[in-house]
Amino acid sequence: MATKVGGETGKHPVDTSKKHILEAVDKSLKHLQTDYIDLYYTHFDDEKTPVEETLEAYNEIIKAGKVRYIAASNISPERLEASFAASEKYNLPKYQALQPHYNLVEREGYESNYAALAENYELTVFPYWSLASGFLTGKYRSEEDLNKSVRGDSVKKYLDQKGLAVLKALDQVSNKHNTSQATVSLAWLMAQPHIGAPIASATSEKQLKTIFEAPKLTLDKEDLDALDQASK
C-alpha cells in the first residue's frame, strides 16, 4: 500500500515540514484503515524545509511502525541528491523509489535529470502518466478525436509530428504482436532500466486486461529500436 504526503498544488498546501508529516501520516492511516503504509511518498517538495528535517520525520514514523519505506515523486534532482547526502551523514532513512513523469512522449525530463540518479542510488522507478493521459492508447489521432473524453485538452499537445510518429510505431509493434498500443506502451516502459512498474488506471474490464497483458509482452530489439527512434 502506498500513499503520499506533501500536498498537491491547487488542492493542498505543499508542506514537507516535520510537523505536517507527523500529522498527515495519522490522517492517512485512519483514512486507509490500516496500521501501516508500505511506501510513503514525498509528493511535492516545498523546497524550503531542510531535507534533514523531512527525513527526521520519516525516521520517527518508521520507528513507530507507521511506515515501512519512503519514496520521492516531484522533487528536484538537486534536492533529491541532498536528501541522499543527509541520509548518509545523519543515518536517516533513504528514499527507496522514485515516481517521475515518464512515458514514450515524455522522455526528456526523466532521462536527462533522473535516470542517472536512479542508477546511482538503486531506486526502483514507478512512472506516472504512463499512457500520457490516454494518448498512447491510440485513441486520439486528430483534433476531432479530442472530443472523445474530458482528457482531450490534456493530450492536444501530443498531436504533433513526434506524437504521430510514436503512434505509427505503436501501430506497427502492436500489429506485429497482436496486442494493443497501450499494452506496447507499458511494455516499453517495463523494458527500461530500473522500472518497477508503470502506473496506469483502468475504468473498464477491457482496459484492465490491457494492463495485465503488458508484463507478458516481451519486446525484441527491433520493437525497442522502432519505438526509441520515433519517441526521441
C-alpha positions as CSV (number, residue, x, y, z in Angstrom):
1,M,0.0,0.0,0.0
2,A,1.4,3.4,-1.0
3,T,0.3,7.0,-0.4
4,K,1.8,10.4,-0.5
5,V,2.4,13.4,1.8
6,G,3.5,17.0,0.9
7,G,0.4,18.3,-0.7
8,E,-0.5,19.0,-4.3
9,T,-0.5,22.4,-5.9
10,G,-4.1,23.7,-6.2
11,K,-5.6,21.3,-3.7
12,H,-3.5,21.4,-0.6
13,P,-0.6,23.5,0.6
14,V,2.8,22.0,-0.3
15,D,4.4,21.2,3.1
16,T,7.2,18.8,3.9
17,S,7.9,20.0,7.4
18,K,8.2,17.5,10.2
19,K,5.1,18.9,11.9
20,H,3.0,18.4,8.8
21,I,4.3,14.9,8.1
22,L,3.6,13.7,11.6
23,E,0.1,15.0,11.4
24,A,-0.6,13.8,7.9
25,V,0.5,10.2,8.4
26,D,-2.0,9.6,11.1
27,K,-4.8,11.0,8.9
28,S,-3.7,8.7,6.1
29,L,-3.6,5.7,8.4
30,K,-7.2,6.5,9.5
31,H,-8.4,7.2,6.0
32,L,-6.9,4.0,4.6
33,Q,-8.0,1.9,7.6
34,T,-4.6,0.3,8.0
35,D,-1.9,0.0,10.7
36,Y,1.0,0.9,8.4
37,I,1.9,2.2,5.0
38,D,4.3,0.2,2.9
39,L,5.6,3.1,0.8
40,Y,5.2,6.7,1.8
41,Y,6.0,9.3,-0.9
42,T,7.1,12.8,-0.7
43,H,4.6,14.0,-3.3
44,F,5.7,17.6,-3.8
45,D,8.7,19.3,-2.1
46,D,8.1,22.7,-0.6
47,E,11.8,23.5,-1.3
48,K,12.3,25.4,1.9
49,T,12.1,22.8,4.6
50,P,15.7,21.4,5.3
51,V,15.8,17.9,3.7
52,E,17.2,16.5,7.0
53,E,14.0,17.7,8.8
54,T,11.8,15.9,6.3
55,L,13.9,12.7,6.8
56,E,13.9,13.0,10.6
57,A,10.1,13.0,10.4
58,Y,10.2,9.9,8.3
59,N,12.7,8.3,10.7
60,E,10.2,8.9,13.6
61,I,7.2,7.4,11.8
62,I,9.2,4.4,10.6
63,K,10.4,3.7,14.1
64,A,6.8,4.0,15.3
65,G,5.8,1.3,12.8
66,K,3.6,3.6,10.8
67,V,5.6,3.5,7.6
68,R,7.9,0.8,6.2
69,Y,9.8,2.6,3.4
70,I,9.9,6.1,1.9
71,A,9.9,7.3,-1.7
72,A,10.0,10.5,-3.8
73,S,7.9,11.9,-6.5
74,N,8.1,15.6,-7.6
75,I,11.5,16.5,-6.1
76,S,14.2,18.4,-8.0
77,P,17.4,16.4,-8.8
78,E,19.3,18.8,-6.5
79,R,17.1,18.2,-3.5
80,L,17.0,14.5,-4.2
81,E,20.8,14.3,-4.1
82,A,20.8,16.5,-1.0
83,S,18.4,14.1,0.7
84,F,20.7,11.1,0.0
85,A,23.6,13.1,1.3
86,A,21.7,13.9,4.5
87,S,20.5,10.3,4.9
88,E,24.2,9.1,4.8
89,K,25.5,11.9,7.0
90,Y,22.9,11.6,9.8
91,N,22.0,7.9,9.4
92,L,18.4,8.7,8.4
93,P,16.1,6.7,6.1
94,K,16.8,6.7,2.4
95,Y,14.4,7.0,-0.4
96,Q,13.9,3.6,-2.0
97,A,11.7,4.5,-5.0
98,L,11.0,7.3,-7.4
99,Q,7.7,8.2,-9.1
100,P,8.5,10.5,-12.1
101,H,6.5,11.7,-15.2
102,Y,7.8,9.3,-17.9
103,N,6.4,7.7,-21.0
104,L,7.0,7.4,-24.7
105,V,6.1,11.0,-25.4
106,E,7.6,12.4,-22.2
107,R,11.2,11.1,-22.0
108,E,13.4,14.2,-21.7
109,G,12.7,15.2,-18.1
110,Y,13.3,11.8,-16.6
111,E,16.1,10.5,-18.8
112,S,18.1,13.8,-18.6
113,N,17.6,14.5,-14.9
114,Y,16.7,11.4,-13.0
115,A,17.8,8.2,-14.8
116,A,21.4,8.6,-13.6
117,L,20.2,9.2,-10.0
118,A,18.1,6.0,-10.2
119,E,21.2,4.1,-11.3
120,N,23.4,5.7,-8.7
121,Y,21.1,5.3,-5.7
122,E,19.5,2.0,-6.9
123,L,16.0,3.5,-6.9
124,T,13.0,1.5,-8.2
125,V,11.1,3.7,-10.6
126,F,7.3,3.8,-10.9
127,P,6.4,6.2,-13.7
128,Y,3.1,8.1,-13.5
129,W,1.0,9.1,-16.5
130,S,2.4,6.1,-18.3
131,L,-0.1,6.3,-21.1
132,A,0.1,10.1,-21.4
133,S,-3.5,10.7,-20.3
134,G,-4.6,8.1,-22.9
135,F,-2.7,9.4,-25.9
136,L,-0.6,6.3,-26.1
137,T,-3.7,4.1,-26.4
138,G,-4.1,5.4,-30.0
139,K,-7.5,6.9,-29.1
140,Y,-6.5,10.4,-30.2
141,R,-5.2,10.9,-33.7
142,S,-6.8,14.2,-34.8
143,E,-8.3,17.4,-33.4
144,E,-11.8,15.8,-33.8
145,D,-10.8,13.0,-31.5
146,L,-10.1,15.3,-28.6
147,N,-13.9,15.4,-28.0
148,K,-13.9,11.7,-27.2
149,S,-13.3,12.4,-23.4
150,V,-12.6,15.0,-20.8
151,R,-8.9,14.3,-21.3
152,G,-8.9,15.8,-24.8
153,D,-7.4,19.1,-23.7
154,S,-4.6,17.2,-21.9
155,V,-3.4,15.3,-25.0
156,K,-3.8,18.1,-27.6
157,K,-0.1,18.9,-27.1
158,Y,0.9,15.5,-28.3
159,L,-0.8,15.9,-31.7
160,D,2.4,16.9,-33.4
161,Q,5.0,15.3,-35.7
162,K,6.7,13.4,-32.8
163,G,3.4,12.3,-31.3
164,L,2.0,11.0,-34.5
165,A,5.4,9.2,-35.3
166,V,5.1,7.5,-31.9
167,L,1.5,6.3,-32.7
168,K,2.7,5.0,-36.1
169,A,5.4,3.0,-34.3
170,L,3.0,1.7,-31.7
171,D,0.6,0.6,-34.5
172,Q,3.4,-1.4,-36.2
173,V,4.6,-3.1,-33.0
174,S,1.1,-3.8,-31.7
175,N,0.0,-5.3,-35.0
176,K,3.1,-7.5,-35.0
177,H,2.3,-8.9,-31.5
178,N,-1.5,-8.9,-32.0
179,T,-2.0,-6.6,-29.0
180,S,-3.0,-3.1,-28.2
181,Q,-1.0,0.2,-28.4
182,A,-1.5,0.7,-24.7
183,T,0.0,-2.7,-23.9
184,V,3.0,-2.0,-26.0
185,S,3.5,1.4,-24.4
186,L,3.5,-0.1,-20.9
187,A,5.8,-3.0,-22.1
188,W,8.2,-0.4,-23.4
189,L,8.4,1.3,-20.0
190,M,8.9,-2.0,-18.3
191,A,11.9,-2.7,-20.6
192,Q,13.7,0.4,-19.4
193,P,16.3,0.2,-16.6
194,H,15.1,0.4,-13.0
195,I,11.4,0.4,-13.8
196,G,9.5,-1.5,-11.2
197,A,6.0,-1.0,-12.7
198,P,4.3,1.8,-14.7
199,I,1.3,3.4,-13.1
200,A,-1.8,3.2,-15.2
201,S,-5.5,3.4,-14.4
202,A,-8.5,1.4,-15.8
203,T,-12.2,2.3,-16.0
204,S,-13.3,-0.9,-17.7
205,E,-12.6,-4.6,-17.8
206,K,-11.1,-4.2,-21.3
207,Q,-8.7,-1.5,-20.1
208,L,-7.7,-3.7,-17.1
209,K,-6.9,-6.6,-19.5
210,T,-4.7,-4.2,-21.4
211,I,-2.7,-3.5,-18.3
212,F,-2.5,-7.2,-17.3
213,E,-1.1,-8.1,-20.8
214,A,1.9,-5.7,-20.5
215,P,4.1,-7.8,-18.3
216,K,3.5,-10.8,-20.6
217,L,4.8,-8.9,-23.7
218,T,8.5,-9.1,-24.4
219,L,9.6,-6.5,-27.0
220,D,12.5,-7.5,-29.1
221,K,15.4,-5.3,-30.3
222,E,13.6,-4.4,-33.5
223,D,10.5,-3.3,-31.5
224,L,12.5,-1.2,-29.0
225,D,14.6,0.4,-31.7
226,A,11.5,1.5,-33.6
227,L,9.9,2.9,-30.5
228,D,13.1,4.7,-29.4
229,Q,13.6,6.2,-32.8
230,A,10.1,7.5,-33.0
231,S,10.0,8.9,-29.5
232,K,13.4,10.6,-29.2
